Each structure stands twice: as structure tokens, then as C-alpha cells.
Amino acid sequence: MAHAARHTQSSWTNSVHPASGGQVGFLVLPDNQDGAAVARATSPGLEQTQVIPHASGRPWIVGAWNAGEMLTASVGRKRLALLGCFGTTSAELLRALSGSGDVAALDAFLRSVPGSYHAIVSFDGEVRVQGSLSGVHEVFHATVGGVTCAADRPDTLAARIGGDIDAQALVGHLLSQQPWPLSGYTVWRGVECLAPGHYLRIRPDGAHRAVRWWSPPSAELTLAEGARRVRNALDDAVAARARNTPALGCDFSGGMDSTSLAFLASRQKGCRRLVTIRREAVDPAHDDAQWALRAAAFLPGAEFVVLPSAGLPLSFTDQLAYDEDLEAPYPWSRVKAVVACVARQLAARAVPLQLTGHGGDELFSPAPSFYHALAHSEGLRSVRDLRVARSMYRWPLGAMLSNLLRKPSYRQWLITASMSLTKPVGGPTEPFTGWGAHPRLPPWATPEAVEMCAGLLREAAARGTPPHSPEAAQHEVLQAVRQCGTKIRLTNRLTSRFGVAYHAPYLDDQVVSAALSVRLADRVEAERTKPVLATAMREIVPDALLDRTTKGEASAEVYAGARHHKAELLALTEDMRLARLGLVDDTAVRAALLAPHPVSRTFIPVVTTLACEVWLRSVEAARTRMRQQEGAA
């Protein structure tokens, strides 16, 4: 017997563990009695909690989700559920199930479904749990009650096993950039995260293994072929958001990424109402507004909302307020009040979904280290592009040539990174190998923190941790995509509190794969910005908008917010929880906050450190609330 259904919103009624922050998504359970026991312990009031069963009748998926986010289908003892945003139908799910004899047989079908979602499968007790390549929909797992359970967030699992903070993993969040595999470690002991391109397979006895379902494509398509694939994938990604949404919101900064999404959204048959939103910049020299106004002239059917800078929260607003989401430090903590303000503005206009252009830079703007990979791939054909890059990044000729002669393996890169954590950064004039810049810890990191981080890097090198791709350029794009995906995942939870989902179509699996398929030589042009995206959007976005060569930046907002909220930021340096863990010297953090920073690059480590401090204080506050609740019971 075949069956398909959409599941609607329900409430979650279990008590709150300090790790959960009061927010719970879903748990996936093995098809056995121990899994059923975990479900009973998780939610005492199962009648008020959304539960989807295995064919056996035991709980399979337990949690809470919004109406329209869950699509399920069943054929005999086979079950398939998609949770998130997807461009498919119940009938297509049923056909895929009917033609599949094993959970692994669904690879091709799941690769074909546009959108961003979790895919959860149960075949006669065998379970498959799969997220997205970017990590926007991530899969975490832990051993609960003797069996493997999966979830969409690590703090949900930590709550079930009493997991505490992993201080060594937390050090990674102090880095300028978290390298792989440190970026894949959770800050909760006993909870693990899948590597990109893998799904979790759980046997009926509760044991598990990670199975690869995707590998980066070869970068072999021409610009024309690759751009066509990017255009189709991006159009499908936007269509997946428009199909069941009465109104689409879209960032409209004036940049190519968000502008392209707005024009794609305006073409969708399902988009009955398009509301663009733009925040006015603090810096009067910022030219985004000019480009946004030009773009607006070509979208007569859209509604345009401009939020004056005077009415927006400044950067670092509400830094002393405790965060509800305790998965990990929020990388965009300094603008959390701004994000919330925009979400409230869209909610007030009955817009339930906001499209963001984040992910476009990661896919289509090569990092400085890209040119190292380009030189090794293209040889003498790369000389012109190297000259342009050297001029743009002001690389000394000797340093650039010396760098090009090195081609370390990823293991060697990790070893070097472990020895460079406290080395002063050479700034924009420091060239990098194709694996990217070596991460740095801030000067106020303690020797103990440095050794913790170095130890993680050495361990990763010793066990031969493979990169995301054997090709350095592909690896770095995927690593940037993964880091962006984490930010989007956490931001979506923040905006969802106001009834607005936060979606990044550029991070959908099909878009990422399409962008990676383009030849390295076609990803850069001296005369054009983002040539792959610009070519993909020809005849969709007016040429005059695609020819923009400038890009705004937000340092003015950062400095204005830091000045205005200096007292609150200084309060975060008093009795720092990071210092209690032995990770930072709080006196040095305070000195750095008070010191002048003529370039934003030197202030970024301060922002990162304060985000970690805010998170630790939020966890502490949740624990205090928990103890108070237990005392009152």
C-alpha cells in the first residue's frame, strides 16, 4: 500500500536541558525497542508531539516542524521523508520508493530534487539520514541509550546524553578561519557531525556508519556550459521556494548575488508577491544604494522596502542578552539585532520567507589562494591572471614566486598550520597556497589554548584526514560553502522566531555542484566580476547591472556599533567565561577592545572572541534556569 502526506506543525513538550536552549528540531531513531525507549524519555507527552513511525509502528522521527516543511511517502515497509524546502511532489516520492530496493538506491533521486532539506529514509528497519552539502541542513549523531540517534542540531543530542562543552573544540571558534576538519567538530562532547557528501546509515540494531553519496565534480565544463548549468540549478532553487509561498522576501543590496535572486524570483509563476528589502548603509561612500535603485527600475511588479540606517540597530546591539540557540557560537553575533529587525519588518508585511545572496561570494569570487591552484592547473596560461592578482593583492614578486613553487599535500598543510597559529599575519600582501590561508589564533589566546588547537591539527594530519577534494581549489570552495552554511543554519533559527525563514539558494546542492563543475580558468576574468554568475544571468538580469565592478563593505557599521556599545562590550571582558576555561587572557582582550584598529582586519578577532563569550554566558544562563526549574518542581 502506498501513502504520501504533508505533516503540519505541532508542539514539543519535553523538559528543557541546558544544552537545548528551549528549542528542539527533530530526532531520528533506530527501529528497535531501545530507540522507542529514547522516544519515550524524550517526550513524556507524545500525544502532543509530532511522531512519524517506522513501518513497525515504533517511533522513527520525533520533533516539531512548521506546516508544509515535511513531505512523507510510504510503500509497504519503505518510508521516505523530506524536511525543509524541496521542489518535488508526493507522487515523485512514491515513484522513487517503488523503484528502490535499498536505502542506497535513492542516491540518484535525492541528487535530482531541488531545494535544501533533510532526507530521512526507513527501509524495513534500515535508516538513512542525509543533510545538505553546505550544512544548512546538517546531520548530527550520538549514542543515546546504547543506540545511534540523529538530529538536526547537536545541542538536542547533548541534552539527551548530558554532554558538556568541549573546550578543545571551542578553541577552533577563536580561529580566524576554521580549517577542515576542525570546522566539523561540535562544541558538545559525545556529539559528532557528518562529513560533507555523506549520509548516516543506522542498522536495526542501532549501530551506524557514514556512507559517501556525493563527491565533488571534475572542474571541466566551459564557461558557457557551466553557466547554463548554474542558471538552471539556481532557477530551480528559487522555484522551490516560490511554489508554496504566498510572498517572497529578497535581500536587495544592489550586489550581483541578491539582485540575481530578485530577478529570478520575479520570473516564477508561483511568486505572487515579491518584496525586496534593503538596509541603508552607514557609510555615505557606499554605492550599493545606487545599484539597487538601478535594478529596481527593471522590476516594476516588486515592492521595495528600504530601512533607514537611523532606524536600524547598530552592530553589537544586545550583546549582553542571552542567546536562545545554544548549538555553537553565532558567527554573526554582532548583527543579530539587525537580522531580527529585518525579520520583524518582513513578518509585519506578511512575508514568510527571506532569500539571501549569501553563498554567491563563496562560489563565484575566488579566494586569493585560488591563484596558486590556477597556476598549477593552467601553467603559462595563468600568467595574465597572476599579474592581475598580484596587483590586486599587492603581493611582492619574490613572495609570490616562492609560494608558487610550493605544493604541499593537505597533511603537510595541516602540520604547517599547527606551527603557525601564533605567527603574525602578513596581511593582504601574504600569498597563500591552494589549500588557503593558515588559521591564526588571536594574541590573547593562552599557551594552553594554542596547544589544544595545535594538537587537533596534528591529530588530523596524523590520521591522514582527507580534504573535501583532492583538488585544492575545489576543497577551498567547499570549505567556504560549509562555513557559510553554518551561518545560514543558525540565522534561519533566529529569523524563524519571528515567523520568517531565511534561505540561501546559492547553497543548494545542485547550485554548488554546478559551480564546482566550471573550469578553473573560466572562473576569473580581469575585466569582469564573477564571470560564471554574470554569464549565467545574461538575459535574466540586465547587462548594465551585471557589469558592476565595485563591492561595498561594512567596516563603517562595525566601527560605529563598537563605539556606541563599547560599555557593553567591555562588560563582556569582565570575568570572562573563556578565561575561566583557560582559553584567553581577559586583560589582553580588554586592551584589544580599547585599542585603535585602523583596519578592520585587526578587529575581526575581537568580534570572534566576543561571540564565543556571548555563547558561553548563554549556556551558563540556561543551566541556571534549569536548576531553578528543578528547584521549583
N, C-alpha and C positions, 0 to 999 in steps of 0.2 A: 504494500500500500504506500502510495506517495503522498507527501504532505508538505506544504510550504506556508509560512506565516511571517507576519511582521509582529514584533513584540514591543509593547509600549512601556512607558515609564512606570516605575514603582519605587517604593521607599525601602531604605536599608535600615534595619532595626537593631543590629548588634551593638554592643557596648563599644566605646571608642578606646583603642590602645593609644598611648602617646605617639607612636610612630604614624598613626593613620591621619592625624590632624582632623578627624571628623569627616574625612572624605574617603569613600570606598568606591572603586570601579567594579571589577569582577574578578572572580576566581574560577579557574578551570580545574576540575577534579578527575582523578582516575576512576575507572569503572570497577570499583570494588568496595567492600564494606568499610575499609579504612578511609576511603575518600568520602563515603557517606557520613562517617563519623566526623570528619573535618567540617562538612557542611552543617551538621547539627550544632557543632561547637561554634561555628562562625556566626550563625544566625538563629537565635532562640525562637524567633517568630517567623518561621519560614513561610507561613501563610501570607505575610506582608512583604516578602522579598521575592524578586523575580527569580525563578528557578527553571532552567531548561534541563530535562532529564536525558540520560543515555537511553538507548533502546531498552535497556534492562529495567528502567524506571528509577535507577539511582541518580542523584544529582550530578549534572555534568557542568553546567555554567550557572554560577550563583552571583548575583550582583544587582546593580541598578544602572539603567541607561535611559536616555531620552527617547521619546516616541520617534519612530522612523529610523533609528540607528541600528536596529537589529533585524536581519533577514535570515530566516532559517528554512531548511528543507530537509525532508527525510524520505528515504526509500528503504523499506524493510528495516534492517538493523543498522543502516547507514544514516548519519546525521552530518549536516554542514551548516555552519552559522557564519555570517559576516557581520561584524560590529564596527560601525564607523560610517564612512561616506563611500558609496560604491555605485558604479554605473552598470548594474545588471538587474535581472528580474528573477522572480521565484521560478519561472519556467526554465530559465537557463541554469539555475542551481540544480533543479531536478534532473535535467538532461545530463549535467556533469556527474551527478551522483550515480545515475543509472548506468553510465558507461565506465565507472571506476570500480575496480576490484580491491583496491588498497589505498591507504591514505596517500601514498607516494604518487599514485596515478593522477592526482589532482594538480600536479605542478603546472602543466600547460594551461589548464583552465584558470587557475589563480593568477598566472602571469598575464592573462588576457583581460582581466577585469579592471577597468579604470577606477581611480579613486585612491583613498588612503584608509586602511581598515585593518582589523584583526580578522584572520580566517581561523576558525576552530572546527575541527573535524572529529567525529567519533565513528569508527567502523568496527562494530562488533566488539567494543571494549578498547580498541586501539585508538589513541588520541593524538591528534596533530594540532599544535598551536603555532600560528605564524603571524608575525607583525610586518611592518613595512621596512624597506631598506634604509630609510632615513632615520628610523627610530621615532618618528612622530607617533606611530603605534608600535610600542615596544613590547617585548615579551620578557618577563622576569620569572624566575622559578626558585623554589626552595623545597627542602624536605620538611613536610608538616605531618606530624603523626605517623612518621615512618614511610610516607609515600610522597612522590613528587607532585607538587601543585604549581600551577602557573597563574600569573596575574598580569594586569596591565600596568601595575606600579609596584615598586619594591617595598614601600612602607606598608602596603596591605599585607604582604607576606611577613615582613618583620614583626607586624603586630601579632601574627599567628604563632610565631616561634620565639617571641621575646627577644628578638635580635636587637643588639645595641649598636651604637655608632662605631664605625670602623675608622679610627683616627688616621691610619695609614692611607686609606683610600681618600679621606677628606683632604689630605695634603695635595693630592692631584688637582683639587679645585682652586688651589692657590697659584698654580702654574699659569704662565702667560698663555699657553695653549696646551691642552691635554693631548698627549700623543696616544695612539693606539699601542698597547691595549689598556693603558690606564683609564682612558675615557670610557671603557666598557665595564669598569668596576663600580659597583654600587657602594654607597656610604653606609649600608646596613649589613652587619655581619650575618653570614649564612644565606644571603640572597644573591643570586647570580643573574647575569644578563646574557642573552644570546648574542653571538657574533652576527654581523650583517650577512644576509643571504642564507641564513639557517632557520629551520623551524625546530620546535621541540616535539619529540615523539615520546609519548608515555605509554608504556605497556600496561596490560590489565593488572599486573602485579605491583604497579606503582613505580617501577624503575624507568629510567629515561635515557635518551641520548639526543645529541644535536645532529641534525641532518642538513646538509647543504642542498638548497634548491635553486640557488642563483649564483652566478659568477659574473664578474664584470665583462662586458663585451670587448671584443677587439676594436681598437680605435682605427677603423679602416674606411669609413664612409667619407665620400667627398663632401664638401660644404653644401652643395645642392641636395644631395641625398640625405645627409644628416639633418639639414634644416627642415626638409619635408617631414622627416620622422619626428622631429621636435615639435613642429607645428601641429601635427595630428595628435600627438600624445598630450600636448598642452590643451588643445581644443577639447579632447575627451575629458581631461581633468576638470576643466571649468564646467563642462556639460554635466558631469557627475554631481557638481554642487548645485546646479541650476534646476535639475529635474524635479525635485520635490520641495523647493524653497520658494515661498511667495515673493521674497525680496532678497536681493544680493547686495551686501555692502562690499566696497572695494577701496583699499588704500589708493590714494591718488596723489602721490608726492610730486609727480612730474618726471620721475625717473622711468627708464625704459621698462623695468620689470613690472611695476604696478600699472603703468599705462597700458602695457600689452594685455594684462589680465582684464582691465576695464573694457578694452575693445573686443576681446574675446567674449566676455560676458554679455556685452550688448548684442552679440550675434545669436545668442542661444534662444531657441524657441521657448524654453521653459523659464527664461528670465523675464518675468512680467514687470519687474521694477528693479532698476539699478540705482543704488545710492552710493556715490563716491564720497570719500571723506579725506580731508587734508588738514594737517596741523600747520599752522603758520609758524615759520621759523623765527627764532630769536635774533639770529644774525641777519642784518639788513642786506648783506652782500650775498646771501644765499639765493641762488637763481632757480630753485625748484618751482617757486610760485609762477614764474614767467612761463615755464614749460607746461605746468599744469593748466594754466589759462589757455595756452595754445591748443592743448589736447581737448579741453572742454568744448571748444568751438566745433569739434568734429563729432561730438556726442550729444546731439540735441535732445534725445529722449531721456537722458540721465538726470538725476537730481544731484546737486553739488552742495556739499556741506564743508564749510571752512571754519575751523576752530581757531579763533584769535589767540595768539600766544599769551596775551594778558589774562585770558580766562582759563588757561591750562595749568595744571600743577607743574611746578618746576621739577627738574631732576632731583632725586634724593628726598622727595616728599614721602612722609610716612615711613621713614626707615626705622623708627622706634616701634612701629606697630608690628605685632607678631603675624607671621605668615600662617595661613591655614594649610597650605600644601607643604608637606614635610618630606617629599621624595628626596630632594637634594637642594643644595644652594641654587638660587634662581639667578642665572647669569645676567638677566635684565632687571635685577632688583632695583637699580637706580631709577627706572622708569615705570615701576609697577603702578604708581598712582596715575601716570599718564595713560597707560594701557587700560586701566579700569575706567578712566574718564571717557575715553573713546568708545569703549564698550557700552557705557551708560548712554552716550549720545545716540548710538545706533539702536539700542534697545528702546529708547524713547520714540524712535521713528519706526518701530515695528520691523526692524531688520534683524533676523536671527542668525546671520552668518556673515563673517567678515573675511574677504580674501586679502591676503598679504603677498607682497612681492618678494618676501624673504626666500632665499634659496636661489634666486636669479644670479646674484653675485658669485655664489659658491660654484654654480655650474658653468657660468659663461664669462667670468672675469678671472683669467689665470693668475695664480699667486706668483710672487717673484721667483719662487723656486721652480716654477713651470719651465722657465727658460733653460735650466740645466737639463731637464729631461728632453726638451725640444732639440737642444744641441746634439745630444747623444742619439736622438732618433733621426734627425734630418741632416746632420753633418754640415757641410758648407752651405747648404740651402738655408740654414738658420742664421747666417751671418747678419743679414739685414735686420732681422727681428732682434738679435742680440744687441746690435748697435742702438736700436730704439730703446730697448730695456735698460741698457747701461746709462743712456742719457736720462731716462725717466727716474731710475732709482739711484743715480749718481754713484754707480759702482766704480771704484778705482780699477783701471785696466788690469794691473797685476793681480789684484784680489779676485777679479772675475775669471781670469785665465787659470789661476791656481785652483779655483773652485771647480772649473770645468774639467780639470784633469782628474778630479776625484770622482769615483763612482762606488760609494760604499754599498754593501748589502744592507738590508734592513736591520739585521743583527748588529752589524758594525755601527750603524746609525744610532741604535738604542744604547750601545756601550758608550759611544761618544757623548750622547745626551746625558747619561748618568754622571759623567765627569764634568759637564758644562753647566750644571744647574745654577751655580753662583757666579758664572763668568759674566762680566759686564756686556750688555748688548751693544753691538756696533751701530745700532740704529738702521735707518733705511739704506745706508751705504754698505751694509754687510750682506754679501751674496750667500745663497743657500744651495745645498744640494737638492736633488729632485724629491727627497722624502720630506722636505720642509725645514723650517727653522727649528733649531734645537730649543726645547722649552726652558724657561728660566723661572726660578723661584724669586720672590721679592727679597730685597736686602734684609727685611725684618724676620724672615724665616729662621728659626733656630737651627743650630747644628743637628739636633735630633730630627727635625723635620726634613732637613736636607738629606740625611742618611736614610730616613724612611723612604723618601721619593727615589733616591739613587738605588736603594735596594729593590724597589719594584721594577725599575728599568733594567737592572742587572738580571733579575729573575726572568723577566720577559725575554731577554736576549739569550739566557742560558737554556731555556726550554725551546728556543727556536720559534718564537711566536711569528707566524707569517703576517705580512702586511695584508691590507684589504685586496691588493692586486700586486702581482709581480712587477707591473709597470709603475714606476714611481709617480708619474703624473696622474694616473688613474687612482692610485692609492690616496693621493692628497685631495683630489676632488671628493672622493667618498668620505674621507675623514672630515672635511669641511661640511659636507652634507649631513653627516651624522651629528656633528656638533650643533648645526643649525636645527636639526630635527629635535634635539633635546629641548632647545629654547622654545620651539613651537609647541611641543607637547605640554610643557609647563605653562606657557602663556594661554593655551586653549583652556586649561583648567581654571585659570584666573578669569578669563572673559566669560566662561560658561556660568560663573556665579551670577552674572547679570543677564543670562539668557542669550548670549551671543557666542557662537562657535568661531574659532579662529583657525582658518585653513590656509595652507601654503601649497598651492597646486604644483609649484616648481619641484617640490619634494616627493611627488608621487613616483612610484616605482617606474612606470613607463617613461616618464619625463627624464628621470635620472639615467635610465638605460639608454635612451635616445641621445642625450647629451654626451654620454661617455663613448658613444659609437663613432663620433666625428674624429677625423684625423687630427693629430696634434698641430700640424702645420696650418690647418684651416681654422683653428680656434683663436688665432691672433691676426690682426692686421694693423699696420702702422696708422692707417687713415681712419679706421673705424673702431668704435667701442662695441664690444660683444658681437662680433660678426655673425656668429651662429644664430643668436636670437634675433638680430636685426634681419638676417636673411629669412628666417622662419616667419617673421611677422610682416614681410612685404605683402602688400595688397590687403592687409588687415588693419595695420596701423599706418597712418600717412607717413610718407617718406620724410617729410620735414621733421617729424618727431623722432624718427629712428636715427637721424644724423647727429643727435646731440653728442658732444664730446666732453662736456663738463659733468661733475658729480658733486652734490652737496655733502657736507659733513657736519657733525653735531657737536663739535667741541665747545661752541658758544653756549649751548644748552647745559653741557656738563659743568662748565665753569660757573655759569650763573646760578645753577642749583647748588653747587658746592659752597659758594659764598653765602647764599641765603640760608642754607640749612647747616652751616658749619657747627653750630652749637649741638644739634642732634647728632651729627657725625662724630664730633668729639666725645659725646656721651657714649658712643659705641666703643670707644677706645679705653673706657674705664672698666677695670676688672674684666678684661676680655676673656670670653669663654675659650677662644683659640689659645690664649696664653695659659689658661688652666690646663689645657691638654698638652701644653709644652710645644706648641707648633709655631708661635710667633712671640716676638718681643713687643709687648704693647706700647712701651715707651717709644720705640722706633716707629711704630705705626702712627702714633700721635704726632711725632715730629714730621713724618712724611705728609700727613694731612695738613699741617700748618705751613709747610714749606711751599715756596712758589714753584709752579710747574709751567714753564714757558711753552712746552709742547705736551699734547695730551698723552703721548706715548708713556711718559713717566708717571702719569696719574692713573693709568689703567690698572696697575697692580693694586693701588689703594682701593679702587672700586671693587675689584675681585675679592680682596680680603674682607671688605665690609659686607659683601654679600654672604660670605661664609659665616661671618659673625652674626648677622641677622638670622640666618638659618639655625645656628646653634641655640640662640636665645629663644627662637620659636619652638624648638624641640623641648627645651627646658620648661617653657611656659606650658606646653601641652602636658608634660609629665606632672607639673604642679596641679593642673586642673584635674588630671586623672586621680591623683592622690586625694584631692578634695572631694571628688565624687565618691571615691571608695569610702572616705571617712564619713560622708553624709548618709551612705547606704545602710 
